[in-house]
Amino acid sequence: MPVQRLNHAVLYVRDVERSVAFYREALGFKVVMGFQGAAFLQASGSNNDHDLGLFEVGAQAGPSGAGRTNVGLYHLAWEVDTLDELERISLKLGEMNALVGASDHSTTKALYAKDPDGLEFEVSWLVPADLLTDDVLNARAGVKPLDITKEKGRYGAQTRGGLGISIPA
């Protein structure tokens, strides 16, 4: 049987308590288990055992070397079910000075943010499969700035995103 989905991610962080507080406030994650120097968090809409593991490496840890000149993980992407939820998280991340970008990838509407250790993550809403038109699919080649208000007008504020739907190539 093929791989079905990503079950969880694990991050090395400087301070577990600081990171737990951030992910609780920013994304509503809750701690489901932990021990000295580690915490396992679950997204509120998830049925995974945990979605994010955090392991403390200490304040002396340097920044991640991953980037445009080094190999490494660029970001993790968390999915939300409605554009209203994407907008709520956008406002929360803005209040926390964590939001670093917002892009319209045509089939995906995405926010980009950084946690207290500078690790980038994405929060996205996927256009439902039944709303994918040829125009939407063809526009994937470009990236535009995200206008959530415009997208809510186009798709509806409470329209459930394409959770778990594969998009045709």
TAKASUL-V197057 format. One record per backbone hydrogen bond with DSSP energy under -1.0 kcal/mol. CO is the residue of the C=O (numbers start at 1). NH is the residue of the N-H. E is the energy in kcal/mol with one decimal. If there is no record, write none. Layout:
CO&NH&E, CO&NH&E
This chain:
9&53&-2.9, 11&55&-2.5, 13&57&-3.1, 15&19&-2.3, 16&20&-3.1, 17&21&-2.3, 18&22&-2.0, 19&23&-2.7, 20&24&-2.3, 21&25&-2.4, 22&26&-3.4, 23&27&-1.5, 23&29&-1.7, 24&28&-1.4, 30&42&-2.6, 33&40&-3.0, 35&38&-2.9, 37&56&-2.9, 38&35&-1.7, 39&54&-2.9, 40&32&-3.1, 40&33&-1.3, 41&51&-3.3, 41&52&-2.1, 42&30&-2.4, 43&46&-1.9, 51&9&-1.9, 52&41&-3.4, 53&11&-2.9, 54&39&-2.0, 55&13&-2.7, 58&61&-1.6, 70&67&-1.7, 76&122&-3.3, 78&124&-2.8, 81&161&-2.8, 82&86&-1.8, 83&87&-2.5, 84&88&-2.4, 85&89&-2.4, 86&90&-2.2, 87&91&-2.4, 88&92&-2.2, 89&93&-3.0, 90&94&-2.1, 91&95&-2.4, 92&96&-1.7, 93&98&-2.7, 93&99&-1.1, 94&97&-1.5, 98&114&-2.0, 101&112&-3.0, 102&146&-1.4, 103&110&-3.1, 104&144&-2.2, 105&107&-2.2, 107&127&-2.8, 108&105&-2.9, 109&125&-2.2, 110&103&-2.6, 111&123&-1.9, 112&100&-3.2, 112&101&-1.5, 113&121&-2.6, 115&118&-2.4, 119&115&-2.2, 121&113&-2.5, 122&78&-3.3, 123&111&-2.7, 124&80&-2.8, 125&109&-2.8, 126&162&-2.1, 128&131&-2.1, 129&132&-1.3, 133&137&-2.6, 134&138&-2.8, 135&139&-1.3, 137&140&-1.2, 139&142&-1.7, 144&104&-3.7, 147&151&-2.3, 148&152&-2.7, 149&153&-1.8, 150&154&-1.8, 151&155&-3.2, 152&156&-1.9, 157&84&-2.2, 161&163&-1.9, 162&165&-2.4
